[in-house]
Amino acid sequence: MSLSKKIYELRKANNLSQEQLAEKVNVSRQSISKWESGETIPEIERVIELSKIFNVSTDYLLLSSEVEDLTNRTEQLEKKQEDLKMEVQQQQIKTERILRSLYVYAIAFAIFAFLHLPYVSFFLDIEDLRFYWLSSILLIATAIVLQINLKITKEYLYNTTDNSVSKNDRSETGNEKNEN
């Protein structure tokens, strides 16, 4: 919490108006207003006077608390962790897409190769149609790959949406408990 916020909250907690506090500190009401808005900061003598009036240490007024620092650091680390988790998940999805696509194309080429074995081509008489067979098989494989990738994308979007909904549910539940 900033010095300006601390002065404001301490003044309110002690049921003092800006004018009353100004009288105690020997400054104008406008000075108190500027301190509370963060436009200016009080001189060190005034900080010492404020600490006496509010019965708090000057360290409390001037330094951010360790709890606040830890809270800020924790929030930063949680955000970094969430970003890394998303990055890893995206990499896993990318890898899964590539592997599934390669799998489908490998099957397509295996089918094509099987159809061109000497004893199969003898029965099917497809020597003249190699290009058409290859393009047909690759077209079907591409359609299957696209379908698989769409399915992976849907699952990813569903899981992402589901996770954000469950986080919101948990935070709302926590707020309800705090209110009760």
Residue, then its C-alpha position, 0 to 999 in steps of 0.5 A: m500500500s502506498l504512503s498516500k493510501k496509508i495516510y488516507e486510511l489512517r485518517k479515516a480510521n481515526n475519524l479525522s477530517q482533512e482539516q483536523l489532521a492538518e491542524k494536528v500536523n501544522v499544515s494546510r488542508q490542501s497539503i493533506s489532500k495532496w498527500e492523500s492523492g499522491e500528488t506530493i509526499p510529506e517531508i520527513e518531519r511531517v512523516i514523523e508527526l503523522s506516525k505519532i498521531f496515528n500511533v504507527s511506525t515511520d517504517y509502516l508509513l514509508l515502507s511497503s509491508e512484507v505481506e504486500d511484497l510477498t503477495n505481489r511476488t506470489e501473484q507474479l509467480e502465479k501469472k508466470q506459472e500460468d503462462l508457462k502452463m499455457e505455453v507447454q499445453q500449446q506445445q503439446i497440442k502442436t506436437e499432437r497435431i503433427l504426430r497425428s497428421l504424420y500417422v494419417y499420411a503414413i497410412a495413406f502412403a502405405i495404402f498407396a504402396f500396397l496398391h502398387l505391389p506387383y501382385v496387387s497391381f496385376f489384379l487391379d490394372i492400375e499402372d496407368l492410374r498411379f497419379y490419380w490413386l496417389s492424389s485421391i489417397l492424399l486428398i482423403a488423408t488431408a481431409i482426415v488430418l483436417q478433421i483430427n486437427l479441428k477435433i484437437t482444437k475443439e478439445y483445447l478450446y473446451n478445456t480452456t473455457d472449462n478451466s476458466v469457468s471453474k476458476n470463476d466458480r471457485s473465486e465466487t464461492g470463496n467470495e461468498k464464504n468471506e461475505n458470510 
